[in-house]
């Protein structure tokens, strides 16, 4: 079975932006948006459960000392993250849960499409039909690229103060460290798997226009949840190197729900950027959205202000 993978969810985010211009504030758009959010919520829950299922299988394989089984599991885990394909032996209740969600999505979209057809609004009706097909089929899936994975950095990485230790990307020491992936991008989905010490302060930075000329501009989202630090994951900032003039981005379209980062476990932070709209996701749970107009394009990177952060993987996918 093919689930709506992170690629498809990124596609959903793009579709939201596109259909909002078609339906404006119409009641139909509101109903479609609600249906998409329900479907995405189910995917997030199923995805998290499958990751835990993989974790359990890996723990048992390690107890047996079965290296080959671990390699097979890692391949399956990466396939799930990249394509959304559930392994054939995945727990049946999870497969059924996604099937039910897909049926509900078809029903909700069908009601709206029929209503639009009755109103002779053929353009929006056709757009909604294409959107439903894209969500369910995974059409136009995005191509994920690895900035760091398996202990290796992409050659496009520059201004790199980070180092690789035991397969993890880290920035030891108690002073500012920077890393930039020197490929400018506008619309994207970035994904970072990491763990961070309690007294560490670090962030993912993005839309940085030209780090080779000036390393002081861009946007940032923190990786920890210590409210005493500037880089709290629940707040988005205009990024300024050395934090001499860092300012909070106040025009959030949704008030942030409190994201808590455990210092013992790995977490997955995702940032979706579409034009001047941004969305922050922690461990498959939506935190908040915000808008900002200062930087229309720029590069991705990392900023470690103090303490220790360890990166297992850092990926991105371009959006239309």
C-alpha positions as protocol buffer text, in pm:
chain_id: "A"
residue {
  index: 1
  type: UNK
  ca { x: 0 y: 0 z: 0 }
}
residue {
  index: 2
  type: UNK
  ca { x: 117 y: 352 z: -78 }
}
residue {
  index: 3
  type: UNK
  ca { x: 73 y: 600 z: 205 }
}
residue {
  index: 4
  type: UNK
  ca { x: 77 y: 975 z: 171 }
}
residue {
  index: 5
  type: UNK
  ca { x: 447 y: 1010 z: 237 }
}
residue {
  index: 6
  type: UNK
  ca { x: 624 y: 1322 z: 368 }
}
residue {
  index: 7
  type: UNK
  ca { x: 665 y: 1406 z: -1 }
}
residue {
  index: 8
  type: UNK
  ca { x: 290 y: 1390 z: -52 }
}
residue {
  index: 9
  type: UNK
  ca { x: 225 y: 1597 z: 258 }
}
residue {
  index: 10
  type: UNK
  ca { x: 461 y: 1857 z: 118 }
}
residue {
  index: 11
  type: UNK
  ca { x: 253 y: 1838 z: -200 }
}
residue {
  index: 12
  type: UNK
  ca { x: -58 y: 1891 z: 12 }
}
residue {
  index: 13
  type: UNK
  ca { x: 99 y: 2205 z: 153 }
}
residue {
  index: 14
  type: UNK
  ca { x: 163 y: 2331 z: -199 }
}
residue {
  index: 15
  type: UNK
  ca { x: -190 y: 2243 z: -304 }
}
residue {
  index: 16
  type: UNK
  ca { x: -325 y: 2438 z: -7 }
}
residue {
  index: 17
  type: UNK
  ca { x: -148 y: 2746 z: -138 }
}
residue {
  index: 18
  type: UNK
  ca { x: -273 y: 2688 z: -492 }
}
residue {
  index: 19
  type: UNK
  ca { x: -635 y: 2612 z: -413 }
}
residue {
  index: 20
  type: UNK
  ca { x: -660 y: 2902 z: -173 }
}
residue {
  index: 21
  type: UNK
  ca { x: -629 y: 3128 z: -478 }
}
residue {
  index: 22
  type: UNK
  ca { x: -902 y: 2929 z: -655 }
}
residue {
  index: 23
  type: UNK
  ca { x: -1154 y: 2921 z: -374 }
}
residue {
  index: 24
  type: UNK
  ca { x: -1039 y: 3232 z: -182 }
}
residue {
  index: 25
  type: UNK
  ca { x: -1234 y: 3233 z: 146 }
}
residue {
  index: 26
  type: UNK
  ca { x: -1519 y: 3031 z: 1 }
}
residue {
  index: 27
  type: UNK
  ca { x: -1686 y: 2774 z: 220 }
}
residue {
  index: 28
  type: UNK
  ca { x: -1578 y: 2503 z: -24 }
}
residue {
  index: 29
  type: UNK
  ca { x: -1210 y: 2577 z: 33 }
}
residue {
  index: 30
  type: UNK
  ca { x: -1266 y: 2560 z: 409 }
}
residue {
  index: 31
  type: UNK
  ca { x: -1421 y: 2216 z: 378 }
}
residue {
  index: 32
  type: UNK
  ca { x: -1139 y: 2087 z: 156 }
}
residue {
  index: 33
  type: UNK
  ca { x: -876 y: 2226 z: 392 }
}
residue {
  index: 34
  type: UNK
  ca { x: -1045 y: 2057 z: 688 }
}
residue {
  index: 35
  type: UNK
  ca { x: -1054 y: 1727 z: 499 }
}
residue {
  index: 36
  type: UNK
  ca { x: -683 y: 1754 z: 411 }
}
residue {
  index: 37
  type: UNK
  ca { x: -586 y: 1834 z: 769 }
}
residue {
  index: 38
  type: UNK
  ca { x: -776 y: 1528 z: 897 }
}
residue {
  index: 39
  type: UNK
  ca { x: -602 y: 1309 z: 641 }
}
residue {
  index: 40
  type: UNK
  ca { x: -262 y: 1453 z: 724 }
}
residue {
  index: 41
  type: UNK
  ca { x: -323 y: 1407 z: 1098 }
}
residue {
  index: 42
  type: UNK
  ca { x: -393 y: 1039 z: 1039 }
}
residue {
  index: 43
  type: UNK
  ca { x: -80 y: 1003 z: 826 }
}
residue {
  index: 44
  type: UNK
  ca { x: 132 y: 1167 z: 1097 }
}
residue {
  index: 45
  type: UNK
  ca { x: -7 y: 927 z: 1357 }
}
residue {
  index: 46
  type: UNK
  ca { x: 46 y: 622 z: 1138 }
}
residue {
  index: 47
  type: UNK
  ca { x: 395 y: 732 z: 1037 }
}
residue {
  index: 48
  type: UNK
  ca { x: 498 y: 781 z: 1401 }
}
residue {
  index: 49
  type: UNK
  ca { x: 356 y: 438 z: 1492 }
}
residue {
  index: 50
  type: UNK
  ca { x: 547 y: 269 z: 1209 }
}
residue {
  index: 51
  type: UNK
  ca { x: 869 y: 438 z: 1320 }
}
residue {
  index: 52
  type: UNK
  ca { x: 812 y: 298 z: 1671 }
}
residue {
  index: 53
  type: UNK
  ca { x: 742 y: -43 z: 1517 }
}
residue {
  index: 54
  type: UNK
  ca { x: 1076 y: -24 z: 1336 }
}
residue {
  index: 55
  type: UNK
  ca { x: 1243 y: 82 z: 1664 }
}
residue {
  index: 56
  type: UNK
  ca { x: 1107 y: -227 z: 1838 }
}
residue {
  index: 57
  type: UNK
  ca { x: 1224 y: -459 z: 1561 }
}
residue {
  index: 58
  type: UNK
  ca { x: 1568 y: -298 z: 1568 }
}
residue {
  index: 59
  type: UNK
  ca { x: 1596 y: -333 z: 1947 }
}
residue {
  index: 60
  type: UNK
  ca { x: 1521 y: -705 z: 1924 }
}
residue {
  index: 61
  type: UNK
  ca { x: 1766 y: -747 z: 1636 }
}
residue {
  index: 62
  type: UNK
  ca { x: 2039 y: -576 z: 1840 }
}
residue {
  index: 63
  type: UNK
  ca { x: 1969 y: -802 z: 2135 }
}
residue {
  index: 64
  type: UNK
  ca { x: 2025 y: -1098 z: 1902 }
}
residue {
  index: 65
  type: UNK
  ca { x: 2336 y: -934 z: 1756 }
}
residue {
  index: 66
  type: UNK
  ca { x: 2179 y: -970 z: 1410 }
}
residue {
  index: 67
  type: UNK
  ca { x: 2361 y: -711 z: 1198 }
}
residue {
  index: 68
  type: UNK
  ca { x: 2200 y: -825 z: 872 }
}
residue {
  index: 69
  type: UNK
  ca { x: 1850 y: -777 z: 1015 }
}
residue {
  index: 70
  type: UNK
  ca { x: 1943 y: -424 z: 1123 }
}
residue {
  index: 71
  type: UNK
  ca { x: 2062 y: -339 z: 772 }
}
residue {
  index: 72
  type: UNK
  ca { x: 1735 y: -468 z: 626 }
}
residue {
  index: 73
  type: UNK
  ca { x: 1535 y: -268 z: 879 }
}
residue {
  index: 74
  type: UNK
  ca { x: 1729 y: 48 z: 804 }
}
residue {
  index: 75
  type: UNK
  ca { x: 1656 y: 3 z: 434 }
}
residue {
  index: 76
  type: UNK
  ca { x: 1287 y: -36 z: 509 }
}
residue {
  index: 77
  type: UNK
  ca { x: 1289 y: 266 z: 737 }
}
residue {
  index: 78
  type: UNK
  ca { x: 1454 y: 486 z: 475 }
}
residue {
  index: 79
  type: UNK
  ca { x: 1211 y: 360 z: 211 }
}
residue {
  index: 80
  type: UNK
  ca { x: 918 y: 454 z: 433 }
}
residue {
  index: 81
  type: UNK
  ca { x: 1053 y: 804 z: 491 }
}
residue {
  index: 82
  type: UNK
  ca { x: 1128 y: 862 z: 126 }
}
residue {
  index: 83
  type: UNK
  ca { x: 839 y: 694 z: -54 }
}
residue {
  index: 84
  type: UNK
  ca { x: 569 y: 631 z: 205 }
}
residue {
  index: 85
  type: UNK
  ca { x: 547 y: 261 z: 115 }
}
residue {
  index: 86
  type: UNK
  ca { x: 446 y: 48 z: 413 }
}
residue {
  index: 87
  type: UNK
  ca { x: 639 y: -280 z: 448 }
}
residue {
  index: 88
  type: UNK
  ca { x: 437 y: -588 z: 359 }
}
residue {
  index: 89
  type: UNK
  ca { x: 457 y: -715 z: 717 }
}
residue {
  index: 90
  type: UNK
  ca { x: 354 y: -386 z: 881 }
}
residue {
  index: 91
  type: UNK
  ca { x: 88 y: -411 z: 1154 }
}
residue {
  index: 92
  type: UNK
  ca { x: -251 y: -460 z: 990 }
}
residue {
  index: 93
  type: UNK
  ca { x: -430 y: -202 z: 1210 }
}
residue {
  index: 94
  type: UNK
  ca { x: -204 y: 72 z: 1073 }
}
residue {
  index: 95
  type: UNK
  ca { x: -276 y: -26 z: 713 }
}
residue {
  index: 96
  type: UNK
  ca { x: -648 y: -29 z: 789 }
}
residue {
  index: 97
  type: UNK
  ca { x: -628 y: 311 z: 957 }
}
residue {
  index: 98
  type: UNK
  ca { x: -482 y: 470 z: 642 }
}
residue {
  index: 99
  type: UNK
  ca { x: -735 y: 292 z: 420 }
}
residue {
  index: 100
  type: UNK
  ca { x: -1014 y: 436 z: 632 }
}
residue {
  index: 101
  type: UNK
  ca { x: -861 y: 783 z: 615 }
}
residue {
  index: 102
  type: UNK
  ca { x: -837 y: 761 z: 235 }
}
residue {
  index: 103
  type: UNK
  ca { x: -1203 y: 657 z: 210 }
}
residue {
  index: 104
  type: UNK
  ca { x: -1305 y: 947 z: 431 }
}
residue {
  index: 105
  type: UNK
  ca { x: -1101 y: 1190 z: 221 }
}
residue {
  index: 106
  type: UNK
  ca { x: -1267 y: 1067 z: -99 }
}
residue {
  index: 107
  type: UNK
  ca { x: -1610 y: 1110 z: 59 }
}
residue {
  index: 108
  type: UNK
  ca { x: -1541 y: 1462 z: 189 }
}
residue {
  index: 109
  type: UNK
  ca { x: -1397 y: 1576 z: -144 }
}
residue {
  index: 110
  type: UNK
  ca { x: -1682 y: 1409 z: -333 }
}
residue {
  index: 111
  type: UNK
  ca { x: -1939 y: 1611 z: -139 }
}
residue {
  index: 112
  type: UNK
  ca { x: -1764 y: 1939 z: -219 }
}
residue {
  index: 113
  type: UNK
  ca { x: -1707 y: 1848 z: -584 }
}
residue {
  index: 114
  type: UNK
  ca { x: -2074 y: 1756 z: -628 }
}
residue {
  index: 115
  type: UNK
  ca { x: -2181 y: 2084 z: -469 }
}
residue {
  index: 116
  type: UNK
  ca { x: -1950 y: 2285 z: -695 }
}
residue {
  index: 117
  type: UNK
  ca { x: -2083 y: 2096 z: -997 }
}
residue {
  index: 118
  type: UNK
  ca { x: -2442 y: 2181 z: -903 }
}
residue {
  index: 119
  type: UNK
  ca { x: -2338 y: 2547 z: -885 }
}
residue {
  index: 120
  type: UNK
  ca { x: -2186 y: 2520 z: -1237 }
}
residue {
  index: 121
  type: UNK
  ca { x: -1843 y: 2598 z: -1091 }
}
residue {
  index: 122
  type: UNK
  ca { x: -1666 y: 2354 z: -1321 }
}
residue {
  index: 123
  type: UNK
  ca { x: -1320 y: 2512 z: -1283 }
}
residue {
  index: 124
  type: UNK
  ca { x: -1300 y: 2474 z: -903 }
}
residue {
  index: 125
  type: UNK
  ca { x: -1467 y: 2131 z: -928 }
}
residue {
  index: 126
  type: UNK
  ca { x: -1201 y: 2009 z: -1172 }
}
residue {
  index: 127
  type: UNK
  ca { x: -925 y: 2158 z: -957 }
}
residue {
  index: 128
  type: UNK
  ca { x: -1059 y: 1976 z: -651 }
}
residue {
  index: 129
  type: UNK
  ca { x: -1076 y: 1649 z: -846 }
}
residue {
  index: 130
  type: UNK
  ca { x: -716 y: 1684 z: -962 }
}
residue {
  index: 131
  type: UNK
  ca { x: -609 y: 1771 z: -609 }
}
residue {
  index: 132
  type: UNK
  ca { x: -777 y: 1461 z: -464 }
}
residue {
  index: 133
  type: UNK
  ca { x: -612 y: 1238 z: -725 }
}
residue {
  index: 134
  type: UNK
  ca { x: -272 y: 1392 z: -652 }
}
residue {
  index: 135
  type: UNK
  ca { x: -306 y: 1338 z: -277 }
}
residue {
  index: 136
  type: UNK
  ca { x: -416 y: 975 z: -306 }
}
residue {
  index: 137
  type: UNK
  ca { x: -179 y: 871 z: -585 }
}
residue {
  index: 138
  type: UNK
  ca { x: 125 y: 1062 z: -470 }
}
residue {
  index: 139
  type: UNK
  ca { x: 162 y: 1224 z: -812 }
}
residue {
  index: 140
  type: UNK
  ca { x: 441 y: 1479 z: -851 }
}
residue {
  index: 141
  type: UNK
  ca { x: 625 y: 1343 z: -551 }
}
residue {
  index: 142
  type: UNK
  ca { x: 918 y: 1549 z: -442 }
}
residue {
  index: 143
  type: UNK
  ca { x: 1279 y: 1446 z: -475 }
}
residue {
  index: 144
  type: UNK
  ca { x: 1455 y: 1442 z: -138 }
}
residue {
  index: 145
  type: UNK
  ca { x: 1824 y: 1539 z: -130 }
}
residue {
  index: 146
  type: UNK
  ca { x: 2063 y: 1466 z: 151 }
}
residue {
  index: 147
  type: UNK
  ca { x: 2278 y: 1746 z: 292 }
}
residue {
  index: 148
  type: UNK
  ca { x: 2411 y: 1510 z: 559 }
}
residue {
  index: 149
  type: UNK
  ca { x: 2343 y: 1139 z: 598 }
}
residue {
  index: 150
  type: UNK
  ca { x: 2539 y: 829 z: 686 }
}
residue {
  index: 151
  type: UNK
  ca { x: 2827 y: 1036 z: 818 }
}
residue {
  index: 152
  type: UNK
  ca { x: 2879 y: 1217 z: 486 }
}
residue {
  index: 153
  type: UNK
  ca { x: 2832 y: 1583 z: 395 }
}
residue {
  index: 154
  type: UNK
  ca { x: 2719 y: 1695 z: 50 }
}
residue {
  index: 155
  type: UNK
  ca { x: 3001 y: 1872 z: -142 }
}
residue {
  index: 156
  type: UNK
  ca { x: 2779 y: 2182 z: -166 }
}
residue {
  index: 157
  type: UNK
  ca { x: 2824 y: 2239 z: 209 }
}
residue {
  index: 158
  type: UNK
  ca { x: 3045 y: 2539 z: 277 }
}
residue {
  index: 159
  type: UNK
  ca { x: 3136 y: 2766 z: 568 }
}
residue {
  index: 160
  type: UNK
  ca { x: 3125 y: 2448 z: 774 }
}
residue {
  index: 161
  type: UNK
  ca { x: 3236 y: 2480 z: 1136 }
}
residue {
  index: 162
  type: UNK
  ca { x: 3068 y: 2148 z: 1219 }
}
residue {
  index: 163
  type: UNK
  ca { x: 3256 y: 1817 z: 1231 }
}
residue {
  index: 164
  type: UNK
  ca { x: 3158 y: 1450 z: 1194 }
}
residue {
  index: 165
  type: UNK
  ca { x: 3205 y: 1234 z: 1503 }
}
residue {
  index: 166
  type: UNK
  ca { x: 3091 y: 869 z: 1510 }
}
residue {
  index: 167
  type: UNK
  ca { x: 2867 y: 927 z: 1209 }
}
residue {
  index: 168
  type: UNK
  ca { x: 2695 y: 1231 z: 1362 }
}
residue {
  index: 169
  type: UNK
  ca { x: 2738 y: 1593 z: 1262 }
}
residue {
  index: 170
  type: UNK
  ca { x: 2820 y: 1807 z: 1565 }
}
residue {
  index: 171
  type: UNK
  ca { x: 2966 y: 2141 z: 1672 }
}
residue {
  index: 172
  type: UNK
  ca { x: 3168 y: 2097 z: 1991 }
}
residue {
  index: 173
  type: UNK
  ca { x: 3261 y: 2394 z: 2207 }
}
residue {
  index: 174
  type: UNK
  ca { x: 3079 y: 2687 z: 2358 }
}
residue {
  index: 175
  type: UNK
  ca { x: 3105 y: 2942 z: 2081 }
}
residue {
  index: 176
  type: UNK
  ca { x: 2914 y: 3007 z: 1759 }
}
residue {
  index: 177
  type: UNK
  ca { x: 2944 y: 2749 z: 1482 }
}
residue {
  index: 178
  type: UNK
  ca { x: 2789 y: 2773 z: 1135 }
}
residue {
  index: 179
  type: UNK
  ca { x: 2715 y: 2542 z: 843 }
}
residue {
  index: 180
  type: UNK
  ca { x: 2560 y: 2641 z: 510 }
}
residue {
  index: 181
  type: UNK
  ca { x: 2440 y: 2437 z: 213 }
}
residue {
  index: 182
  type: UNK
  ca { x: 2533 y: 2668 z: -72 }
}
residue {
  index: 183
  type: UNK
  ca { x: 2236 y: 2606 z: -302 }
}
residue {
  index: 184
  type: UNK
  ca { x: 1985 y: 2895 z: -302 }
}
residue {
  index: 185
  type: UNK
  ca { x: 1623 y: 2789 z: -280 }
}
residue {
  index: 186
  type: UNK
  ca { x: 1287 y: 2956 z: -237 }
}
residue {
  index: 187
  type: UNK
  ca { x: 1019 y: 2694 z: -175 }
}
residue {
  index: 188
  type: UNK
  ca { x: 1130 y: 2381 z: 6 }
}
residue {
  index: 189
  type: UNK
  ca { x: 1072 y: 2128 z: 281 }
}
residue {
  index: 190
  type: UNK
  ca { x: 1369 y: 2074 z: 512 }
}
residue {
  index: 191
  type: UNK
  ca { x: 1397 y: 1782 z: 752 }
}
residue {
  index: 192
  type: UNK
  ca { x: 1647 y: 1749 z: 1035 }
}
residue {
  index: 193
  type: UNK
  ca { x: 1689 y: 1449 z: 1268 }
}
residue {
  index: 194
  type: UNK
  ca { x: 1885 y: 1551 z: 1577 }
}
residue {
  index: 195
  type: UNK
  ca { x: 1934 y: 1545 z: 1952 }
}
residue {
  index: 196
  type: UNK
  ca { x: 2045 y: 1834 z: 2168 }
}
residue {
  index: 197
  type: UNK
  ca { x: 2185 y: 1879 z: 2519 }
}
residue {
  index: 198
  type: UNK
  ca { x: 1968 y: 2054 z: 2776 }
}
residue {
  index: 199
  type: UNK
  ca { x: 2204 y: 2351 z: 2799 }
}
residue {
  index: 200
  type: UNK
  ca { x: 2269 y: 2373 z: 2425 }
}
residue {
  index: 201
  type: UNK
  ca { x: 2124 y: 2632 z: 2192 }
}
residue {
  index: 202
  type: UNK
  ca { x: 2108 y: 2571 z: 1819 }
}
residue {
  index: 203
  type: UNK
  ca { x: 1884 y: 2636 z: 1521 }
}
residue {
  index: 204
  type: UNK
  ca { x: 1813 y: 2552 z: 1161 }
}
residue {
  index: 205
  type: UNK
  ca { x: 1854 y: 2865 z: 950 }
}
residue {
  index: 206
  type: UNK
  ca { x: 1709 y: 2925 z: 604 }
}
residue {
  index: 207
  type: UNK
  ca { x: 1657 y: 3184 z: 330 }
}
residue {
  index: 208
  type: UNK
  ca { x: 2007 y: 3316 z: 407 }
}
residue {
  index: 209
  type: UNK
  ca { x: 2078 y: 3523 z: 91 }
}
residue {
  index: 210
  type: UNK
  ca { x: 2457 y: 3497 z: 58 }
}
residue {
  index: 211
  type: UNK
  ca { x: 2661 y: 3360 z: 350 }
}
residue {
  index: 212
  type: UNK
  ca { x: 2989 y: 3415 z: 163 }
}
residue {
  index: 213
  type: UNK
  ca { x: 2919 y: 3790 z: 164 }
}
residue {
  index: 214
  type: UNK
  ca { x: 2725 y: 3825 z: 487 }
}
residue {
  index: 215
  type: UNK
  ca { x: 2651 y: 3555 z: 743 }
}
residue {
  index: 216
  type: UNK
  ca { x: 2414 y: 3776 z: 941 }
}
residue {
  index: 217
  type: UNK
  ca { x: 2078 y: 3742 z: 768 }
}
residue {
  index: 218
  type: UNK
  ca { x: 1798 y: 3488 z: 721 }
}
residue {
  index: 219
  type: UNK
  ca { x: 1531 y: 3313 z: 931 }
}
residue {
  index: 220
  type: UNK
  ca { x: 1577 y: 3059 z: 1209 }
}
residue {
  index: 221
  type: UNK
  ca { x: 1383 y: 2801 z: 1410 }
}
residue {
  index: 222
  type: UNK
  ca { x: 1537 y: 2670 z: 1733 }
}
residue {
  index: 223
  type: UNK
  ca { x: 1612 y: 2304 z: 1800 }
}
residue {
  index: 224
  type: UNK
  ca { x: 1563 y: 2301 z: 2178 }
}
residue {
  index: 225
  type: UNK
  ca { x: 1271 y: 2396 z: 2402 }
}
residue {
  index: 226
  type: UNK
  ca { x: 1454 y: 2589 z: 2676 }
}
residue {
  index: 227
  type: UNK
  ca { x: 1253 y: 2910 z: 2715 }
}
residue {
  index: 228
  type: UNK
  ca { x: 1554 y: 3087 z: 2859 }
}
residue {
  index: 229
  type: UNK
  ca { x: 1735 y: 3073 z: 2526 }
}
residue {
  index: 230
  type: UNK
  ca { x: 1679 y: 3273 z: 2211 }
}
residue {
  index: 231
  type: UNK
  ca { x: 1657 y: 2955 z: 2009 }
}
residue {
  index: 232
  type: UNK
  ca { x: 1341 y: 2803 z: 2156 }
}
residue {
  index: 233
  type: UNK
  ca { x: 1172 y: 2575 z: 1901 }
}
residue {
  index: 234
  type: UNK
  ca { x: 837 y: 2742 z: 1972 }
}
residue {
  index: 235
  type: UNK
  ca { x: 950 y: 3080 z: 1836 }
}
residue {
  index: 236
  type: UNK
  ca { x: 1077 y: 3184 z: 1495 }
}
residue {
  index: 237
  type: UNK
  ca { x: 1342 y: 3453 z: 1459 }
}
residue {
  index: 238
  type: UNK
  ca { x: 1509 y: 3668 z: 1203 }
}
residue {
  index: 239
  type: UNK
  ca { x: 1853 y: 3509 z: 1206 }
}
residue {
  index: 240
  type: UNK
  ca { x: 2147 y: 3733 z: 1292 }
}
residue {
  index: 241
  type: UNK
  ca { x: 2490 y: 3579 z: 1344 }
}
residue {
  index: 242
  type: UNK
  ca { x: 2617 y: 3629 z: 1701 }
}
residue {
  index: 243
  type: UNK
  ca { x: 2255 y: 3718 z: 1789 }
}
residue {
  index: 244
  type: UNK
  ca { x: 2339 y: 4084 z: 1839 }
}
residue {
  index: 245
  type: UNK
  ca { x: 2014 y: 4197 z: 1681 }
}
residue {
  index: 246
  type: UNK
  ca { x: 1801 y: 3886 z: 1654 }
}
residue {
  index: 247
  type: UNK
  ca { x: 1432 y: 3972 z: 1646 }
}
residue {
  index: 248
  type: UNK
  ca { x: 1124 y: 3760 z: 1702 }
}
residue {
  index: 249
  type: UNK
  ca { x: 894 y: 3713 z: 1403 }
}
residue {
  index: 250
  type: UNK
  ca { x: 560 y: 3826 z: 1539 }
}
residue {
  index: 251
  type: UNK
  ca { x: 324 y: 3773 z: 1244 }
}
residue {
  index: 252
  type: UNK
  ca { x: 245 y: 3408 z: 1315 }
}
residue {
  index: 253
  type: UNK
  ca { x: -70 y: 3294 z: 1137 }
}
residue {
  index: 254
  type: UNK
  ca { x: -130 y: 3030 z: 1405 }
}
residue {
  index: 255
  type: UNK
  ca { x: -32 y: 3064 z: 1768 }
}
residue {
  index: 256
  type: UNK
  ca { x: 237 y: 2808 z: 1846 }
}
residue {
  index: 257
  type: UNK
  ca { x: 151 y: 2504 z: 2051 }
}
residue {
  index: 258
  type: UNK
  ca { x: 427 y: 2418 z: 2294 }
}
residue {
  index: 259
  type: UNK
  ca { x: 677 y: 2175 z: 2148 }
}
residue {
  index: 260
  type: UNK
  ca { x: 892 y: 1993 z: 2404 }
}
residue {
  index: 261
  type: UNK
  ca { x: 1233 y: 1856 z: 2307 }
}
residue {
  index: 262
  type: UNK
  ca { x: 1373 y: 1572 z: 2516 }
}
residue {
  index: 263
  type: UNK
  ca { x: 1750 y: 1585 z: 2550 }
}
residue {
  index: 264
  type: UNK
  ca { x: 1777 y: 1205 z: 2554 }
}
residue {
  index: 265
  type: UNK
  ca { x: 1606 y: 1120 z: 2226 }
}
residue {
  index: 266
  type: UNK
  ca { x: 1642 y: 1205 z: 1859 }
}
residue {
  index: 267
  type: UNK
  ca { x: 1377 y: 1438 z: 1721 }
}
residue {
  index: 268
  type: UNK
  ca { x: 1269 y: 1530 z: 1369 }
}
residue {
  index: 269
  type: UNK
  ca { x: 1216 y: 1897 z: 1291 }
}
residue {
  index: 270
  type: UNK
  ca { x: 1067 y: 2000 z: 957 }
}
residue {
  index: 271
  type: UNK
  ca { x: 1026 y: 2342 z: 800 }
}
residue {
  index: 272
  type: UNK
  ca { x: 805 y: 2400 z: 496 }
}
residue {
  index: 273
  type: UNK
  ca { x: 860 y: 2724 z: 304 }
}
residue {
  index: 274
  type: UNK
  ca { x: 617 y: 2837 z: 34 }
}
residue {
  index: 275
  type: UNK
  ca { x: 666 y: 3196 z: -81 }
}
residue {
  index: 276
  type: UNK
  ca { x: 630 y: 3407 z: 236 }
}
residue {
  index: 277
  type: UNK
  ca { x: 453 y: 3135 z: 438 }
}
residue {
  index: 278
  type: UNK
  ca { x: 636 y: 2896 z: 669 }
}
residue {
  index: 279
  type: UNK
  ca { x: 528 y: 2594 z: 869 }
}
residue {
  index: 280
  type: UNK
  ca { x: 711 y: 2420 z: 1156 }
}
residue {
  index: 281
  type: UNK
  ca { x: 660 y: 2050 z: 1240 }
}
residue {
  index: 282
  type: UNK
  ca { x: 816 y: 1861 z: 1531 }
}
residue {
  index: 283
  type: UNK
  ca { x: 803 y: 1480 z: 1540 }
}
residue {
  index: 284
  type: UNK
  ca { x: 513 y: 1473 z: 1290 }
}
residue {
  index: 285
  type: UNK
  ca { x: 310 y: 1723 z: 1496 }
}
residue {
  index: 286
  type: UNK
  ca { x: 230 y: 2068 z: 1357 }
}
residue {
  index: 287
  type: UNK
  ca { x: 368 y: 2340 z: 1585 }
}
residue {
  index: 288
  type: UNK
  ca { x: 280 y: 2663 z: 1409 }
}
residue {
  index: 289
  type: UNK
  ca { x: 287 y: 2867 z: 1092 }
}
residue {
  index: 290
  type: UNK
  ca { x: 429 y: 3213 z: 1033 }
}
residue {
  index: 291
  type: UNK
  ca { x: 476 y: 3461 z: 752 }
}
residue {
  index: 292
  type: UNK
  ca { x: 771 y: 3684 z: 668 }
}
residue {
  index: 293
  type: UNK
  ca { x: 864 y: 3889 z: 362 }
}
residue {
  index: 294
  type: UNK
  ca { x: 1224 y: 3995 z: 422 }
}
residue {
  index: 295
  type: UNK
  ca { x: 1412 y: 3716 z: 243 }
}
residue {
  index: 296
  type: UNK
  ca { x: 1251 y: 3572 z: -74 }
}
residue {
  index: 297
  type: UNK
  ca { x: 1533 y: 3320 z: -138 }
}
residue {
  index: 298
  type: UNK
  ca { x: 1848 y: 3187 z: 23 }
}
residue {
  index: 299
  type: UNK
  ca { x: 2039 y: 2885 z: 150 }
}
residue {
  index: 300
  type: UNK
  ca { x: 1980 y: 2635 z: 429 }
}
residue {
  index: 301
  type: UNK
  ca { x: 2212 y: 2596 z: 724 }
}
residue {
  index: 302
  type: UNK
  ca { x: 2271 y: 2532 z: 1092 }
}
residue {
  index: 303
  type: UNK
  ca { x: 2375 y: 2764 z: 1373 }
}
residue {
  index: 304
  type: UNK
  ca { x: 2503 y: 2633 z: 1707 }
}
residue {
  index: 305
  type: UNK
  ca { x: 2536 y: 2914 z: 1961 }
}
residue {
  index: 306
  type: UNK
  ca { x: 2642 y: 2705 z: 2260 }
}
residue {
  index: 307
  type: UNK
  ca { x: 2653 y: 2351 z: 2393 }
}
residue {
  index: 308
  type: UNK
  ca { x: 2623 y: 2031 z: 2193 }
}
residue {
  index: 309
  type: UNK
  ca { x: 2383 y: 1934 z: 1918 }
}
residue {
  index: 310
  type: UNK
  ca { x: 2419 y: 1612 z: 1714 }
}
residue {
  index: 311
  type: UNK
  ca { x: 2270 y: 1572 z: 1367 }
}
residue {
  index: 312
  type: UNK
  ca { x: 2192 y: 1227 z: 1230 }
}
residue {
  index: 313
  type: UNK
  ca { x: 2049 y: 1348 z: 898 }
}
residue {
  index: 314
  type: UNK
  ca { x: 1969 y: 1674 z: 721 }
}
residue {
  index: 315
  type: UNK
  ca { x: 1755 y: 1660 z: 404 }
}
residue {
  index: 316
  type: UNK
  ca { x: 1555 y: 1890 z: 182 }
}
residue {
  index: 317
  type: UNK
  ca { x: 1308 y: 1868 z: -106 }
}
residue {
  index: 318
  type: UNK
  ca { x: 1231 y: 2153 z: -344 }
}
residue {
  index: 319
  type: UNK
  ca { x: 868 y: 2262 z: -381 }
}
residue {
  index: 320
  type: UNK
  ca { x: 710 y: 2430 z: -685 }
}
